[in-house]
Amino acid sequence: TPNFGGVSGAVSYALGENATAAASASNVTSVNVNYAAGPVFVGLGYQTETPVGGGTAPAFTRLNATYDFGVAKLLVGFGRTADKNNAGVTTAGAEITEWELGADVPVSAALTLSGGVARSSDNVVAGDATRTGYGLAAAYALSKRTTIYGGFNSNTSSFAGADTTNRTTAIGVKHTF
């Protein structure tokens, strides 16, 4: 939609994706509403995926918000997936919830430092699982269109009493055409 005083939205409907594999074909309906004015942004999204052959339809809900204080931008997010198909086993009532909290701090006109923490919890047929992670990143604008960046991410998954930790380091160049 057009922007009405900072409010905009969209609706989408997709027919039977992956129609060659009838077991995985689904109709997807999604809607989102955003509010952006001054230092505030709030976005709400909702999506359902209805299997063509019947069965449980997963529903995804996502709420994100940012507030730009000038010296830093605070980022907050919450998500929920209900009746999620987990490894081919659909269980009515199963759900996944997640939240994120982060900040972007512009150190100079060219350099921005970012950090965040996130947590995800599952209640699925295979058992309860949690994942917790954090990330740190830096982005430096070489020009209006070219940025170099680097970051570190660590996440720990806990499932059936076993913990697994993964760490990732990345560097890159982004050029906008």
C-alpha positions in Angstrom: 0.0 0.0 0.0 1.0 3.6 -0.1 2.3 5.2 3.1 -0.6 6.7 5.2 1.0 8.8 7.9 3.8 6.3 8.4 1.5 3.2 8.1 1.9 0.8 5.2 1.1 -2.8 4.5 1.0 -5.7 2.0 -0.9 -8.9 1.4 0.3 -11.9 -0.6 -1.2 -15.2 -1.7 0.8 -17.9 -3.5 -0.7 -21.0 -5.1 0.6 -24.5 -4.5 4.4 -24.0 -4.6 6.4 -27.0 -5.6 3.5 -28.5 -7.5 5.6 -31.3 -8.9 5.9 -32.8 -5.4 2.3 -32.9 -4.3 3.2 -33.9 -0.7 5.1 -30.7 -0.2 2.9 -28.3 -2.2 1.3 -25.6 -0.1 -0.7 -22.4 -0.5 0.9 -19.5 1.3 -1.0 -16.4 2.6 0.9 -13.6 4.2 0.1 -10.1 5.5 2.3 -7.4 7.0 1.7 -3.9 8.5 4.5 -1.4 9.2 4.7 1.9 11.0 7.7 4.1 10.4 7.8 7.7 11.5 10.8 9.6 12.9 12.9 7.4 15.1 10.3 4.6 15.4 9.7 1.5 13.3 7.3 -1.3 14.1 6.5 -4.2 11.8 4.0 -7.0 12.2 3.9 -10.0 9.9 1.7 -13.1 9.7 1.9 -16.0 7.3 0.2 -19.4 7.0 1.2 -22.3 4.7 -1.8 -24.6 4.0 -0.8 -28.0 2.6 -2.6 -28.7 -0.7 -3.3 -32.3 0.3 -4.5 -31.3 3.8 -2.8 -31.6 7.1 -1.7 -29.1 9.8 -0.9 -25.6 8.5 2.0 -23.9 10.2 1.4 -20.2 11.1 4.2 -17.7 11.5 3.9 -14.5 13.5 6.7 -11.9 13.7 6.9 -8.5 15.5 9.9 -6.3 15.1 10.6 -2.8 16.4 13.5 -0.3 16.3 14.0 3.1 18.0 16.8 5.4 16.8 18.2 7.4 19.8 20.7 9.0 17.5 23.7 7.7 19.4 22.4 4.1 19.0 19.5 2.3 17.4 17.8 -0.3 19.6 16.4 -3.4 17.8 13.8 -5.8 19.3 12.1 -8.8 17.8 9.7 -11.5 18.8 8.5 -14.5 16.7 6.2 -17.5 17.1 5.6 -20.5 14.8 2.6 -22.7 15.6 2.0 -26.3 14.4 5.4 -26.3 12.8 6.3 -29.3 10.6 9.4 -30.7 12.4 11.6 -33.1 10.3 8.5 -34.4 8.5 6.4 -34.9 11.6 3.6 -32.4 12.0 2.2 -32.2 15.5 -0.8 -30.0 16.3 0.0 -27.7 19.2 3.8 -27.7 18.6 5.3 -24.3 18.7 8.6 -22.4 18.4 9.1 -19.0 20.1 12.1 -16.7 19.7 13.2 -13.2 20.7 16.1 -11.0 19.7 17.6 -7.8 21.3 20.3 -5.8 19.5 21.8 -2.4 19.0 23.6 -0.5 16.2 26.0 2.2 17.3 27.3 4.6 14.7 30.9 5.4 15.9 31.5 7.8 13.0 29.9 8.7 9.7 31.6 5.6 8.2 31.8 3.1 11.0 28.9 1.3 12.7 29.3 -1.4 15.5 26.5 -3.8 16.1 25.7 -6.4 18.8 22.8 -8.7 19.6 21.5 -11.6 21.6 18.8 -14.1 20.6 17.0 -17.1 22.1 14.7 -19.7 20.5 12.7 -22.4 22.3 10.9 -25.4 20.7 8.0 -27.5 21.9 7.9 -30.2 19.2 7.2 -33.9 19.0 10.9 -34.8 19.0 11.3 -33.0 22.4 12.0 -29.5 23.8 15.1 -27.6 22.5 16.6 -24.2 23.1 19.1 -22.2 21.2 20.9 -19.1 22.5 23.3 -16.9 20.5 25.0 -13.6 20.3 26.7 -11.7 17.6 29.1 -8.8 17.2 29.8 -7.0 13.9 31.3 -3.9 12.4 30.6 -2.2 9.1 32.8 0.5 7.5 31.5 2.5 4.5 34.3 3.0 2.0 32.0 5.1 -0.2 28.2 5.7 -0.6 27.9 2.3 -2.4 30.7 0.2 -1.0 30.9 -1.2 2.6 33.3 -3.7 4.2 32.1 -5.7 7.2 33.1 -8.3 9.6 31.4 -10.2 12.4 31.4 -13.0 14.9 28.5 -15.2 15.9 28.3 -17.9 18.6 25.2 -20.0 19.3 24.5 -22.9 21.7 21.8 -25.5 21.1 20.5 -27.7 23.9 18.4 -30.8 22.9 17.8 -33.9 25.0 20.5 -32.9 27.6 23.2 -32.4 24.9 24.7 -29.0 24.2 26.3 -28.0 20.9 28.1 -24.7 20.3 28.8 -23.3 16.8 30.9 -20.2 16.1 31.2 -18.3 12.9 33.5 -15.5 11.8 32.8 -13.6 8.5 34.2 -10.8 6.5 33.0 -9.3 3.3 32.5 -6.5 0.9 29.0 -5.2 -0.1 28.7 -3.1 -3.3 25.3 -1.6 -4.2 24.7 -1.2 -7.9 
